Amino acid sequence: MTHRDDVGPVCSLRLLILLFALNPELLLLRAAVRLRDNGYDGLLVAINPQVSESPNIVPNIKEMITEASFYLFNATKRRVFFRNIKILIPTTWKANAYSKVKQESYEKADVIVADSYVHSDDPYTLQYRGCGKEGKYIHFTPSFLLNDNLTAGYGPRGRVFVHEWAHLRWGVFDEYNNEKPLYINGQHQIKVTRCSSDIAGTFVCEKGPCPQENCIISKIFKEGCMFLYNRTQNATASIMFMQSISSVVEFCNASTHNPEAPNLQNQMCSLRSTWDVITASADFNSSVPMNGTEPPPAPTFSLVQAGEKVVCLVLDVSSKMAEGERFLRLQQAAEFYLMQIVEIRTFVGIVTFDSKGEIKVQLHQINSNDDRKLLVSFLPTTVSHIAETSVCSGLKKGFEVVEKLNGKAYGSVMILVTSGDDAHVDNCLLTVLSSGSTVHSIALGPSVAGNLEELSHLTGGLKFFVPDKSNSNSMIDAFSRISSGTGDIFQQSFQLESTGEMVKPQHRLERTVAVDNSVGNETIFLVTWQTSGPPEIAVFDPNGRKYDTSDFTSHLALQTARLRIPGTAEPGNWTYTLNNTHHALQALKVTVTSRASGLTMPPATVDAYVERDSTRFPHPVVIYANVRKGADPIRNATVRAVIEPETGDPVTLRLFDDGAGADVIKNDGIYSRYFFSFAVSGRYNLKVHVYHYPSKSIMSYSVPGSHAMYVPGYIANGNIQMNAPRTSIGWSEEEQKWGFSRVTSGGSFSVLGVPTGPYPDVFPPCKIIDLEAIKSEDGVTLSWTAPGEDFDQGQAASYEIRMSKSLQSIQDDFSNAILVNTSKLHPQKAGVKERFTFSPELFTNEPEHQFDGETPEHHRLYVAIQAIDRSSLESAVSNIVQTSLLISPNSAPALTRDYLILKGALTAMVLIGVTCLVIVAMFYSLNRRKRRARKENETKLL
């Protein structure tokens, strides 16, 4: 791609600004929450299709958000509230007087209501990025919305919603820590992890309130002991700690924040208060508090429900599609989508276009396999002789097709495939946006218009890129990723395998694919090839049963062969072999799909995406893979991302869920990694493979990271009032006889400004985000995960550790803080856990760093670290940690044992030296006197 990459998006942006200025209501059509005149518009709450219909769920959602709006308005000092909310009703519920969906879908929701299959009712927010950055969604269980008894532990639902909204919108974190409920403060006192420190409570043993010393052993609670908070408090902060207390109406600010508490907020935001992070957000920078004393208007709600599922394929048949094998790959992928992916009872139409659009078939509902075959027969068989492409003409015909069902395109899906460089895509942006349809775009080859993806961006659709490589299966991967968007994983098709390889004559492609017991229905093996006839195929099930080429249904014109496993596929490892019996090298590709084996066990799912749709060299792209079973995270999976550029070889990256580097929270089911190995400017395709080996599968009972605190009980009027025990906390281990495998497309992203020739090292080590400090006998022990030479890859050259008694100083001026001697500290490879111990007392004798010790605050010590690579490029400063010095008030700093030994040795040496000098002097004096006396005697004799 060339400089045109910059031109397309700029022109599109200018046009959109003009359109929105002329018609502000178009903003509400976009799939994103917008802040306008202090009110949030476009908040989408979606109910999962598996949730049983209840007359109280929707009213309780309304009541919760209405309460949250007023609570949020006061907590933000009259700054923001909720104005317009849409609630997406699942199609599994009875139809009512609901509005028809436009571009809303379950997958785009800001808030989801879904069951947790491990029976935990914790409200939580999926935060996959760092401090100050938006999360993915808020999750509530139906039980949380319906069971009023849970409010005793979590607090009023509206307050819980505000707690989670702060996670989602402003990227702040929890101020409690169930894993570290206690810590030692600057005065070496054991304290309870909380914010603010003014929130009072009592240590409780088995028989009632008890002294602290009777309840704690080595910074952990004795069995049967806990700390219960008073139900009546005077403290007004903090919402991110305990929103359930009635007096809490604020976020912790600079005056109430507890920087000593070992919580995620302090770790992720370098000891900044939640209010500091919130006020630095774009919402606060673009708004001012409302005048007066009147409350904000109450939120308005609209209920929407999807109608019939409607899809139209809009396929490019211009002469550009004849280049390479683009047209054949389009035919194969479209047939794959119609035969294996699109869900039953979906209406499907087909449109083709070059410079003009043409309807190939009007909407036809899929009710059987014959319906699928009929639609395949209408796929285009030849390309046009016209090179010009008109995307808008194709989409116009697509809208014409879908509007024949209900008169509107609302809720429909367009799957747009093109390889043309259409310079006039901007002409139909307004039409597409106002249509109520979602456009998924698939770009073939490097010459596609740079702003094609704007169609998907505007409508909340997916976007894909397919490179011109014979062994790339990315076209089929793209079609496989496109689902109905209802959130019903029991109806979706899952991709278990996707591979392609150039195979020499008389050589074989041989692999295994794991079929787990949560899938197995409608399991299909699809084989594609390049030559006139199929390869020799053999498939073996886990029991050794063989399926050969004769068991496959071949479509010679499309060069595909398909094997449908009868009934439910046997769980275990399936082996397949493709033997290239042709006389030339050819690309052989295999795709395996399957559906859920039943309605009781949710299949493992993978959702892959990038942090940003585009970046400019040398800024990296962060790749994420969200691996879950239902709504719950899966640990210890092997996750690999494959990134395909427009030209050049693909790059494979292992993703990690270790809470270091690009990964924000450990064990939350989101696997992450930096990608920066850019080959060229242009589009890149992302595919993710996930494999979980047969072993003990570890499932989360409670999602790590960001969720509202459940209070076990309170002290009320001196009496202990316990709440119902919190259900299913921690992790479960289930014996897995079979592993599972999943493959998914993560869509495409663009990179601009990549140098055409060799370039110097421009990639620094990544920021260390998991620095921890623990006081030890020898001083302070730091631990962290090693970054790399380049972000999270390789091995850094050195570390720079600095400390200060001032948090503000180390935050604002790290390079002038006290430097710690790290000459004996040598970085290890990226991902390895580092440990380093030093004695901060050695630095307290310097006059400019004396700690006067007048107040407890002067006992605190703040520490941070930077990694440096061989090109002297520095990482960002790590998260800041605090510890304390062993210095008594108004006393000199304590001397270390080594220093005292050294001082004693030097003193002894000085004393010995002085003694020797005295002896030498006396000896010299005596000798001198003897010589003088001898001379006098000689004189007398003469």
N, C-alpha and C positions, 0 to 999 in steps of 0.2 A: 504493500500500500504506500501511497505517496502523501504529499501535502494535502490532498483532498480530504484526508481523514479529519483535518481540523476544520475544513470548510463546512462539511455537512452538518455536524452537530451545532455549529454556531448559527447557521442559517435557520435550522429547525428551532433553536432556542428563541431567536428573534421572532419567528412566526408565532410560536406558542405564547410568548409574552403579549403579542398583539391580540391573539385570539382570546386570551383570558381577560385582557383589558376590555374587550368588546362584550364579553359574556362571562362574568365572574362565576356563574353557576356551573361552568365546565369544570371548575376546580373540584367540585363535589363528585364528578364522575371518575376522577383519578383514584387509584387504589392506594391512598396514603392519607394519614391523618394530617390535617392542616390547622394551624393556629391563625385565626382571623378575628381581629377586634376582641382579643382576650379569650375567645371561645374556641374550643377544639371542635372541628367539623370532620365528619367522615370516619369516626371510630366504628370499626366493624367487629361485632361479637358473633361467633359462629358456633352452633350446636352440632356436635358430631352425630352422624346418622345412626350410630349404635346406641345412643342415649334414648332410653325409653321415654315416650311422650308423657309429660306431666303437666297438669294445669297450673302448677305453681312456679315452674322454672322461669318462664318469661317474666311474670310479675316480680319475682325476686331479683332477676337481673336488673329490671328497671329501678326497683327500689334501691338496690345496691349502688348503681351508678348515680342516681339522684342524690343519695346521701353523700357519695364520694365527691360530687361536684361542689357542694357547699363546703365540705371539709377541706378540699383541695384549695378552694378559693381563699379561705381564711389562712390556711397553712402557708400559702404563697403570698400572703399580704396583699390580697385583692388583685392578683396578677392573672390567674388562668382558671377556667372552669370548663365543663363539658356542655357543648351546645347541641350537636346533632349526632345521634347514634343509630346505626343500623344493626338489627338482629337477624341473622340468617337462620331461618327455620329449615331443618333437614327435610328432604323429600320423603323420608320414612314416616313423617308425621302427617296427620290428616290435613288435607288442603282446607284453607280458610280464606278469609278476605285479605290475603297477603298480597303485597305488591310483587311484581315479577322481578327477579334479579336482572341486573345488567352485567357489570363486570365483576360483581362480588362472587367470591368462592371461599370455601373452607380454607384452602391453602394460603389465601391472602389475608386471613383474619388477624387482627391485633390481639383478640381475646378468644380463646377456645374453651368450650365446655365439653369435656370428654372423661370417660371413665379411666381410672388408673387400675391396671390389671394386677398390681401388687397391693391394692387396697390401702393406699396412703392418700389422705385427703388434703395434704399440704397444698395450699395455693402457691404457685411458683412462677417465676419469670425465666425464660430461657435467654440467658445473657452469654453471648459467644464472643463479645468484643470487650475492649478495655474500659477504663474509667471515662465517664463522660460520653459514651457512645451508646446508641440505641440497641435494645435487645430484639429478639425475634418475635415472641408472643408471650402472653400471660395465659396460664392454664388454671382452670377451676374444675373440680369434679362436680357432678350432679349432687352428690351427697353434701358437699360444702354448701351448695345453694339451697338445699332442701332441709337439712338437719339443723334445726335451731340450737340444738345442744352444743354444736361445735363452736358457736359464737362465744361460749364461756371461755374457751381456750384461745381462740384466735382474735376475739373482739368483734365488734360490729362489722358487717360485711363491707360497708362503705369505707371504713377506715382501712380494712385489709386491701381494698381496691387501690386506694391512694398509695399504700406501701408498695404494691406491685407496679403501679404506674410510674413511680419514681425510678424503679429498676428499669422498666421498659423504655421510658421516654428520655430519661436524663442520665442513665448509666451510673447510678450510685449503687452501693452494695449494703448488705446487712451489717448492723452494728452489734450483733450478738454472735456467739460462737458456741454451738453445742459441743464441739470437740475440745475446745479450750475454754471451759466456763470460768476458770480462775487464772490469775496472773500475779506477779510480784511487781508492785509499783516502785517509784523512785525512793521511797522510804523503807523499802524492803518489807513491805506489808503485803499479805495475801489479800487480793481484791477480786470481786466478781466482775466478769467481763460485761460491761454495760455502757450506755451512753444516753443521757448524761450520768455522771457519777452521783448526781443528786437523787436519783431514784432509789428509794430506801426499801429494805427488806430484812428478813431474819433467816438465819441458818436453822434448819429443821432436821431433827433426827427421827428415829422410829417412834419415839414416845412424845415428840413435840419439840418446841423451840429449844435450842441448845447452844452453848458457846461455840465459837468458830473452831477452837482447838480440838473440840470433840467430834468435828465433822470432816476434818481435812487431814489427809495423809499425803505428804509429798505432792502438794498442789492438785490432788484429785479428791473427789468426794468419797467418803467411806460409803459402803453399801448401805442403802436405806437413808442416806442423807441427801439434802438438796438445799437450794436457796430459794425461798419464796418471797415474792415482792408484796408490799402492802397494797391493798386494793385502793386505798385513798392516798393520793400523793399530792405534793405541791409542785413537782417538777413538770415543766411544759414540753420537754424534749426527751426522747426523739422518736419521730414516726418510724424511722428505719430500725429502731431497736424494739420498742414495745408499743405498737399502735393501740393495743387493747386497753391501756390505762386511760381513764376518762380525762385526766388532766393533761395528757400529751396532745398538743395541738400544733407543734412546730417540728421542723427539722433541726438537728444539731447545727449550731453556728460556731463561729470562732470562740465565743465566750463559754459555750456549754459543751463543746466537743471534747471527748476523752481520747487524746492521741496515744495513750498507753495501752488501751484495750487491744488484745490480739484478735481483731476481727477483719473481715474481708474489706470493709470500707477503708481501714487504715492501710492494709496491704496493697490493695489495687489502686488507691488514690493518693499514696504517699503521705498519709496522715492528715489529708485535707478533710474538712468537715463536709457533710452532705450538702449543707446549704451553700458552701463555697462552690461546689461542683455544679449545683443546680443553677445558681445565679450566673454562672459562666456559660450556660447553654444558649443555643440560638433562640429558643423560646423567650428567654429573658432579655436577650440583646435586641429583640425585635418588638418588644412590647413595654408598656408602662402600666403601673397600677391604675385601676379604675378609680375615678373620683367619687366622692360621696360616701354614704354609709349604707346604701341599699344593697341587698344581696343580689347575686347574679340571677338571670332568668333560669327557670328550671329546664333541664334537658328535654329535648323532644326525641321521640323514638319512632322508627319506622320498621315494620316487620316485612322481610322479603323472603321469598321461597322460590327455588329453582323450579322451572317447569320441565318439559321434555328435554332430554339431552340431544342437542343438535350440533353437528359438526359438518363443515364443508372443507374439502381439500381444494386448495387454490394452487395449481401446479404450473410452473413455467415450462413451456414447450418450444421456446425460441431456439434458433440455431446454436446459440451459446451452449445449450444443454447437450449438444452432440460432441462437445469436446471431451476427450478422455472417455470415461465410462459414466459420466454424470447421469445420463438418461436411464441407463440400465440400473444404476444404484437407486435412482428415484423410484423406478418401477418396483424393484425388489422391496424397498422400504415401505412403499405405499401398500403393496400386497400384504406384507407382514403386519402392518397396522390394521388393515381391514380384517385379516384372518385371525389375528391373535390378540390384539391390544384393545381395540375399541369395544366398549361394554355392550352387553345385550340390551335391547330395546332403545338403542341410540338411533336417531335419524341422521343419515349421512348423504351428502351430495358431493358432486365432483365438478370442478371448473378448471379449465385450462386457459392459458393466455400467452400471447407474444406481444404484439403491439395492440391487440384487441383481446377481449375476453370471450370465452365460449362455454356454454353450459353443456357438460357431457352427460350428466344425469341429475334429475331433480331429487329431492329428499326421498330416501327409502329407509324404512325402519328395519333394523336387524333383529330378527326373532329366531333365526336358525342359521345353521352352517350354510344352507343354500342361499340365504340372503347375502351372506358374506361373499360367496363365490360370484353371485350376480353383480355385486358392486365391483369386484375385481375385474370383471369383464368389461367394465366401462373405463378402466384406466387407459390413458393415452398409449398408443403403440408406436407412434412415430413423432419426430420433431418437425417443427416448421422450418421453412427456408428463410424466414424473417429473423433478422438478428436483433431488432429493436424489442425492448420489453416495456410493458406498461403495467406496473404493479397495481396502480389505481384502477385500471380497467378490469384486472382480474378480481380485485376485492369488490368492485361494484357488482360484478356478476355473482360473486359469492353472497353478497347481501341480498341480491334479488332471489337467490335460491332459498335462503333460510327464512326470508320474510313471507314466503308463501304458506308457511305453517300457521303462524299466528299474526301475521301482519307486521311484526316487528322482528328485529334481529337481537332483541334483548336476550342475554344469557347464552347466546350461541358462541361457537368456537370456529375460528378460521385457522387452518394450518397452511401457511404460506411458504412455498418453496421456490427459490429463484437463484439464478446465477448471473442475472443481467445487471448492468450498471445503469439503473434508471435514475436520471437526474431530476425526475418530477414527483418523487414520493411525497414531498411536502404538500403537493396539491390536494391530497385527500386526508391529511392529518385530522382536520376538523370533522370530516365525514366519519372517519373511523372512530374518533373519540366519542362522538355523539351517538354512534350506532348502538351502543350497549353490548357490542360483541368483543370478545377477547381474541387477539391476534398472536399466534405463535409463529415466529419467523425462523426459517432455516436457510442460511446463506451457503451456496455451493461455490467453492473456488474463491480466488483472491480478488476478483474484479467486481464483486457486488457493491452496490452503492453504500457509502459510508454511513448514511443515516437510515438504513433499512430498519435497524433495531429500534428506532424511535417509535415505530408502530406498536411494537411489543411493549416498550416502556410506558407508553401512554395508556395502554389498555390492561396493564398488569400481566401480559403474556410472557412466555418463555422465549429465549432466543438461542439459536444454535449456529455452529459453524462446521462445515464439512470440507476438509481439505481434499485436494485432488490426489489421493493416494489409494492405489488398488487394494491394499491390505488393510485399510481403515474401515472399521465397522461403524463409524460415527453417524452415518445416515440412519441406519436401523436403530442405533442408540437414541437418536433424537426422537424418532417416532415412538420408541418404547417409553420414553420419559413423559410423553403427553398423556395425561389421564383426564378423567372427567372433572377433577378438582373438588369432588364432594367430600373427601376425607374418609370414605368408606373403604378401608384397606381390605375388607373381606370380598370386595367385588373387583379389585384391581388385579392386573397382571404384574408379576414381579420378574425382573430379568435376573436369572441366576448365572448366566454365562454370556460373554461376548468377547470373541477373540477373532483375530485374522492374521494370516501368515503367508508369506510367499514360500511355496513348497516346490522343490525341485522335482523333475520327473522321477517316478518310481520311489519317491520319498513320502513320508507320512507326517501328518499332524495328529498328535496323540495327547489327550488331556483328560482330566477328571473334573467332574462338577458335583458339588455336595447338594443333595436334596434333603432338607430337614423335614421333620414331621409336622411343621406348621403350614407347609405348602404341599403340593402334589396333585391337586386337581388341574385338569387341562394342561398337563405338562407337555410341552412341544419342543422338539429339536428342529431347528431350521439350519439348513446348509446352503450356502451360495458358492458359485464358482464362476470362472471366466470363460472356459472352453465350451465346445458344443455339447458335451455330455457330462453327466455327474461323475464325481470321483467314486471310488469304492468306499462305501461307508459301513462302519460297524459300531454298534452301541451296545454296551453291556450294563445290565442293571446290577445292584449290589449282590444279588444271588447268582450272578453268572449267566442269566438269560441273555441271549444275543438277538439283536435286531440288525438286519443288514439292509442293503440298498433296496432290495425288493419290498421291504416293509415301509419304505418312504413313498410319499406321493410327490411326484416330480412335476414341475412346470418348466418344460424345456425352453419355452420362449423367454421366460424371465430368469432361467438358470437358477432355479431354487428347488430344493427337496425338503419335505416336511414330514416328521414322524410325530404323531399324536399318541402318547402313552395311554392305553385304556385304563379307566377307573382312576384310582389314586396311586401316583407313582410311589414305589418302594423307597422309604427313607434310607439314606446312605450315600456312598460314593458311586456315581455312574461314570463309566469310562467310554470315551468315543475315539474312534480312529478314522481319519480321512486319508486314503491312499491316492496320490496323484498318478493315475494310470495314463495321463496324457503325455505327449512327447515334449512338452515345453513347460517352462516355469509358469506357475499361475498362483493367483491369490485364492486361498480357500478360507472361508469364514463360517463360524458357528455361533448361533444364538440359541439360548435355552430360556424359556419362560414357563411360569407356573402360577397358579392361583391358590388361595388359601384352601387348606384341607378341611376346614370346618369353621364354625362360628364361635367356638369356645377359646381357641388359642390364637392370639394375634400374631401374624408373621412379623419377622424382623424387617425393618424398613431402613432405607438410606436416602437421605436428602443431601445433595452436594451443591455447593454454591461458593461464590467468591465475595469478598468484602465489598469490592467496587467493580462496576461494569467496565471501567476503563482506567488506565493509569498511564503515566508518562515516565519514561526511563529517567533516572534509575530507581524510581519508587517501586517496591515489590508489590505483588498481589498475594493476599492471604487466602488460602484455600481451606474450606471447611467441609466436613462430612458429619452429618448428624445421624448417628446409628442408634435405633431404638426398637423396642418391642412394645407396640402400642404407644403409650405416652412415656414409657420408662426407659432410661438409658441402659446401654449394653457396654460393659467394660471388657478390656483385654482382647478386643478384636484386632485383626491385622488389616490395616487400611492403606491402600496405595492409590495415588492419583496419577493419571496419565494425561499429560498435556501435549497437544498436537499443535504446532505452529502452521502457518500457511506453507512454509517451505522448511525443509530440514527434518531431522529425526525427532520423534516424540521423546519427552522427558518423563521419567517415573520418579515419584516422590513418596516416601513413607510418611503418613500422617500420624500424629501422636495426640493422646489425651492425658498429658502429664502435668498440665498446669504450668508450663514453661514455654519460653519463646513466643510463638504465635498463639499458643493455647492458653486461654485465660483461666479456666477452672478445671482442676483435675477430676477425672472420673465422672464428668457430667454427660458423657456420651457424644460429645462434640470433639472430633479429631481434626487437628489443624496443622498448618505448615506454611512457611513463606515460600513463594516461588519468584525467582528473579533471573533464571537462566533464559533470558530473552534472545531468540535467534534473529528475529526481524521485527520490524514494525508491522502491525496488522492484527488480524483476528487470531485467537487461540481457542481450541476446543478442549473441554475438560471432561474426563471420564474417571469414575472412582470404582475400584474393586474392593469389596469387603469380604473377608473370610474369617470364620471363627472355628478353630480346630475343636475336634471332639474332646471334651474335658468337662470340668465343673464350670458351668456357665454362671457368671456372677451378675445378678440383676439387682438394680437399686430398689430398695423399699422407700427411699426418700431421696428426691433429686438433690445432689450436691449443688451448692451455689446459693441462688437467690430465692428465698421463700419466706413467707410470713411466719413469725415465731408463734409456736403453740405453748401456752403457759400452763404448767401442770397444776397450779393452784395459787391461792392468794392468802394473805393474812388480813382478815377483816375483823376489826374490833377485838384484836388479840386472839381470835380464833382461827384455826387452820381450816380453809375451805378448799378441798381438792377437786379438780375437774376429772372427767373421765380420762383414763389413760390414752395417750396418743397411740394410734394403731400403726403397726408395721414400720418400725424405724430401723434403718440400717440396710444391710445387704443380705441377699439370700443366695445360696449356692444350690444349683440344681444339676444333677448328673445328666450330661449330654452324651447320648450314644453317637450322635451324628453332629458334625459341624454344619455350618450354613455358609452359603455364598450368595452374594448379591452384587449386581453391577448397575450403575446408574449414570446418566449423563448429568454433568453440572452446568451444561449450557456453554456459552462462549463469553469471552471478554476481549478487550482491545488494548494494545500497548502502542504508544506513540513515542517517536523520538529515539528509537534504538539506533545507535551508530552502525554504519555499514561496514566498517573495518574494525580491527582490534582496538580495544579501549583499555585505559588503566583501571586499576581496582577502585571501584566507586561504592562498593557495598560494605558497610561497617558491620560489626557484630550486632546482634539484636539486643534489645533492652532486657535486662534481667528483671523479672517480675515476681520472683518468689524468694527474695532475700529474707532470711530470718536471723534473729540474734538471740542467743541464750547466754546468760551469765554462767561462768564456770569457775573452778578454782584458780585457773591460770589467767583469767580475764574475761574476755568476751569471745564466744565462739559463733562465727557466722556460717551459714549454710545457704547454698543456692544451686541452681542448675546451670551448668556451663553453657554459655552461648557458643557460637561458631566464629570462624574467621570472617565468613560472609553470612550475616544474619544467624540462622540456626544450623548452618552447615560448616563443617571443617573444625578448626581448632584455633582459638584466639591466641595472640602473642603474649599478652600480659593483662594484669588487672590494676586498677587504681582505686584504692579504698580511702575514703575521707570521712572525717567525723567532725561534729560541731556541737556546742552546747545550745545553739540556736537553730530551731527548726526553720525559721524564715531564711537564715543565712545559707543553710545547706540546700534549701529549695531554690533560692535565687542566685546563689554564687557558689556552686559546688567546687569550682577550681581553686577557690581561696580558703576552703575549709582545711582542717588539720589533716595532713597526709600520713597515712599509716604505712609502715615499712612492710612491703610485700615482696622483698627480694627473694625470699625462699618459697614464694607461691607461684607455681607454674600451671597455667590453664590446662585442663584436660579436654578431650574431645566433646563436641556439642552433645548435650543430653546427659552427661555424667554428673552426679551429685558432688559438689565441691564443699569442703569444710576448711575453715581457717580460724585460728585462735590468736588473739593479740591482747596486750595489756594496755588499756587506755591510760593507766596512771602514769606511764612513762612520759606522756605528753602534757601533763598538768603542771609541770615545773616551769614551762615557758611563760614569761610574764604576760604575753598577749593572750594566753589561753588559760589564765588562772580562773578557777571556779571559786567564787567567794563563799558559796555554801550558806547564804543567808536565808534562803527559802528552799522548800523541797524541790521546786522547779529546777534549781541549779544543780541538782543531782542527775538530771537527765542528760543522756548523750545520744545524739542522732547520727546514724551511720548510713552511708550509701556507697554504691560501687559502680564503676564503669569498666567495660572490657575494651581492649585496644588490639587492633590487628597489626599485621606486619607492615602495612602501609601507613601506620599511625592514624588510621581512621578510628574514631571513638564511637562507642554505642551511646544511646541516650542514657541518662542517669537512671539507675534502678529505682525500684520502690524504696522509700526511706523507712528504716526501722529505728526503734529507740530502745535503749537500755539505760542502766544507771550505774553511777560510780560509787565506790565504797569510801566516800569522803564524809566525815562528820562536819556539822556546821561549825564555822569559825575556827577550823583547824587546818594545819598544813596537810598537803596531800600525802597519803600513805606511800611509803617507799616499798618497792617490790623486794622479794627475797634476793634476787640476783643483784639488785643494786646494793643492798646491805652487805652482801658477801664481797662484792667488788670494793666497796668503801672500806671494809675491814682489812682486806688484803693490801690495799694501797696504804692504809694507815700503818700496818705492820712493816711494810717495806720502807716507809719513811722513817719509822723509829729505828729500824735496823741500820739504815743508812746513816742516821745521825749518830748512833752508837759507834759505828765504824769510824766515822770522821773524828769523834772525840778520842777514840783509842789511838788513831793515827796521829792526831795532834799531840796527845800526851807522849807517845813514843818519840815523836820528832822533838818535842821539848826536852825530854830526858836526855836524848842523844846529844842535843845541842849543849846542854849543861855539862855533860861529861867531857865533850871536846874542849869547852872553855876551861874546865878545871885542869885538864891535861896540859893545855898550853901554859897555864899559870905555873904549874909545877916545873915544866921544862925551863921556863924563864928564871925561876929561883935557882935551879941547879947551875945554869950558866953564870 
